[in-house]
């Protein structure tokens, strides 16, 4: 018989003994409960635990370790998702700030162009007014010269 078959048959035998112990236990009238020999049952359970092969104990440990690692991985995934969401929020905020700054810059450029047009128009008007004033003064001087000349010729 293989080693696995030995512990399995011994475990089955111990389970049978536990069932026999329960079947032979006296019943408490009107309750349907049994009074079990606690020492005998404890001894059977301890014997069952001792004959469990190391493979089963290792399998339990592997399962527990797997659950622990899975929990850590899930926690790490939650942190990564949180970090990613925070980064997205920052990028979104930065994008909004960039768009707002770009809009402000466009508005300032438009305002600067408008101011330049107004300054240019003002400068042209000033030059035109100055030239018109000069024309008037020249006309006045021409008339005075004309008058002076007429007086001279009389």
BELDAMO-V277468 format. One record per residue. N is the residue number from 1. RES is the residue in one small letter. PSI is psi in whole degrees, -180 to 180 (NA if undefined). OMEGA is omega in whole degrees, 0 to 359 (* if undefined). Layout:
n & res & psi & omega
N & RES & PSI & OMEGA
N & RES & PSI & OMEGA
This chain:
n & res & psi & omega
1 & x & 144 & 179
2 & x & 162 & 182
3 & x & -41 & 180
4 & x & -43 & 180
5 & x & -35 & 181
6 & x & -50 & 182
7 & x & -32 & 178
8 & x & -43 & 181
9 & x & -36 & 178
10 & x & -39 & 178
11 & x & -43 & 177
12 & x & -41 & 178
13 & x & -43 & 179
14 & x & -38 & 176
15 & x & -42 & 177
16 & x & -42 & 179
17 & x & -40 & 178
18 & x & -42 & 178
19 & x & -42 & 178
20 & x & -43 & 179
21 & x & -43 & 178
22 & x & -42 & 182
23 & x & -35 & 183
24 & x & -8 & 181
25 & x & 141 & 179
26 & x & 149 & 181
27 & x & 147 & 175
28 & x & 123 & 183
29 & x & 143 & 175
30 & x & 1 & 181
31 & x & -24 & 184
32 & x & 8 & 180
33 & x & 158 & 180
34 & x & 152 & 174
35 & x & 114 & 186
36 & x & 145 & 175
37 & x & 101 & 185
38 & x & -41 & 181
39 & x & -43 & 180
40 & x & -44 & 180
41 & x & -41 & 178
42 & x & -43 & 179
43 & x & -42 & 179
44 & x & -44 & 181
45 & x & -40 & 178
46 & x & -39 & 179
47 & x & -41 & 178
48 & x & -43 & 181
49 & x & -40 & 181
50 & x & -35 & 184
51 & x & -9 & 176
52 & x & 131 & 183
53 & x & 159 & 179
54 & x & -30 & 179
55 & x & -40 & 180
56 & x & -42 & 177
57 & x & -43 & 178
58 & x & -38 & 178
59 & x & -42 & 177
60 & x & -45 & 180
61 & x & -42 & 179
62 & x & -42 & 179
63 & x & -45 & 179
64 & x & -42 & 180
65 & x & -41 & 178
66 & x & -43 & 179
67 & x & -39 & 178
68 & x & -47 & 180
69 & x & -38 & 178
70 & x & -43 & 177
71 & x & -44 & 178
72 & x & -42 & 180
73 & x & -41 & 179
74 & x & -41 & 178
75 & x & -43 & 178
76 & x & -40 & 178
77 & x & -42 & 178
78 & x & -43 & 178
79 & x & -43 & 180
80 & x & -42 & 178
81 & x & -44 & 178
82 & x & -44 & 178
83 & x & -42 & 180
84 & x & -42 & 179
85 & x & -39 & 178
86 & x & -42 & 179
87 & x & -41 & 178
88 & x & -42 & 178
89 & x & -44 & 179
90 & x & -44 & 180
91 & x & -39 & 178
92 & x & -45 & 178
93 & x & -45 & 179
94 & x & -40 & 179
95 & x & -43 & 179
96 & x & -42 & 179
97 & x & -42 & 179
98 & x & -44 & 179
99 & x & -43 & 180
100 & x & -43 & 179
101 & x & -41 & 178
102 & x & -42 & 179
103 & x & -42 & 178
104 & x & -42 & 179
105 & x & -44 & 177
106 & x & -43 & 180
107 & x & -42 & 179
108 & x & -39 & 178
109 & x & -44 & 178
110 & x & -43 & 179
111 & x & -41 & 179
112 & x & -42 & 177
113 & x & -43 & 179
114 & x & -44 & 179
115 & x & -42 & 179
116 & x & -42 & 178
117 & x & -43 & 180
118 & x & -42 & 179
119 & x & -44 & 179
120 & x & -46 & 179
121 & x & -41 & 178
122 & x & -42 & 180
123 & x & -41 & 178
124 & x & -43 & 180
125 & x & -42 & 179
126 & x & -46 & 179
127 & x & -42 & 179
128 & x & -44 & 178
129 & x & -42 & 180
130 & x & -44 & 179
131 & x & -40 & 178
132 & x & -41 & 178
133 & x & -41 & 179
134 & x & -41 & 178
135 & x & -44 & 179
136 & x & -45 & 180
137 & x & -40 & 178
138 & x & -38 & 178
139 & x & -42 & 178
140 & x & -44 & 180
141 & x & -40 & 179
142 & x & -43 & 180
143 & x & -40 & 179
144 & x & -43 & 179
145 & x & -41 & 180
146 & x & -44 & 180
147 & x & -46 & 179
148 & x & -37 & 180
149 & x & -40 & 178
150 & x & -40 & 179
151 & x & -34 & 181
152 & x & -36 & 183
153 & x & -1 & 180
154 & x & NA & *
